[in-house]
């Protein structure tokens, strides 16, 4: 039974082993990866990865703290960035429409 679902976006210089290290961390924290999509930019060798997963042991807020302590050491280079988005939290947006030609 999953406690919560979330998406992690990772961006960093490409190096061997990034997927193995991060996947192992998620597994150790009791997470199951549902969907994963990665890409390396051919021009500058920058790695981009989107991971959609569910957590079986920890609420997403607690999981974010654990990831915050562990991920910086696992991701290479000074340009490494990651963001966690809780699926239960919805952003509020407004869509505005006009009849006038612009």
C-alpha positions in Angstrom: 0.0 0.0 0.0 1.5 3.3 -1.1 1.5 6.3 1.3 2.1 8.8 -1.4 3.3 9.4 -5.0 5.7 12.0 -6.2 7.9 13.0 -9.1 11.6 13.9 -8.9 13.3 16.0 -11.6 17.0 15.6 -11.8 19.5 17.7 -13.9 23.3 17.3 -13.7 26.4 16.6 -15.7 26.2 13.1 -17.1 28.4 10.4 -15.4 28.2 6.7 -15.2 26.1 5.3 -12.3 23.7 8.1 -11.7 20.6 5.9 -12.4 22.0 3.1 -10.3 22.8 5.3 -7.3 19.5 7.2 -7.2 17.4 4.1 -7.9 19.2 2.2 -5.0 18.5 5.2 -2.7 14.8 5.2 -3.6 14.6 1.4 -3.0 16.4 1.8 0.3 13.8 4.4 1.4 10.9 2.0 0.5 10.0 3.5 -2.8 8.8 1.9 -6.0 9.6 3.5 -9.4 6.4 3.6 -11.5 7.8 5.5 -14.5 11.2 6.8 -15.5 12.4 8.9 -18.4 16.0 10.1 -18.9 17.9 12.0 -21.6 21.4 13.2 -22.1 21.9 16.3 -24.2 24.4 15.4 -27.0 25.8 19.0 -27.2 26.9 19.5 -23.6 26.5 16.0 -22.0 23.9 17.3 -19.5 21.7 14.5 -18.0 18.0 15.1 -17.4 15.8 12.5 -15.5 12.2 12.4 -14.5 11.2 9.7 -12.0 7.5 9.1 -11.0 7.4 6.8 -7.9 5.3 5.8 -4.9 6.5 5.6 -1.3 5.4 2.7 0.8 7.2 3.6 4.1 7.4 7.4 4.5 5.0 10.3 3.7 6.4 12.5 0.9 7.3 15.4 3.3 9.5 13.1 5.3 10.9 11.5 2.2 11.9 14.9 0.9 14.1 15.5 4.0 15.9 12.1 3.5 16.4 12.9 -0.2 17.7 16.4 0.7 20.4 14.8 2.9 21.4 12.1 0.5 21.0 13.3 -3.1 23.6 16.0 -3.2 26.3 13.4 -2.5 25.0 11.1 -5.2 24.7 13.7 -8.0 27.9 14.7 -9.8 29.1 18.2 -10.4 28.4 21.7 -9.2 25.5 22.1 -11.7 23.5 19.3 -10.2 19.8 20.2 -9.4 16.8 18.2 -8.2 13.2 19.0 -7.4 10.5 16.9 -5.7 6.8 17.3 -6.5 4.2 15.7 -4.3 1.4 14.3 -6.5 -1.2 15.1 -3.7 -0.4 18.8 -3.9 -2.0 20.6 -6.8 -0.9 24.0 -8.0 -3.6 26.6 -8.3 -3.7 28.2 -11.7 -6.0 30.6 -13.6 -6.7 30.4 -17.3 -8.0 33.7 -18.7 -9.7 34.0 -22.1 -10.7 37.1 -24.1 -13.1 37.5 -27.0 -11.0 40.3 -28.4 -8.6 39.8 -31.3 -5.0 40.5 -30.1 
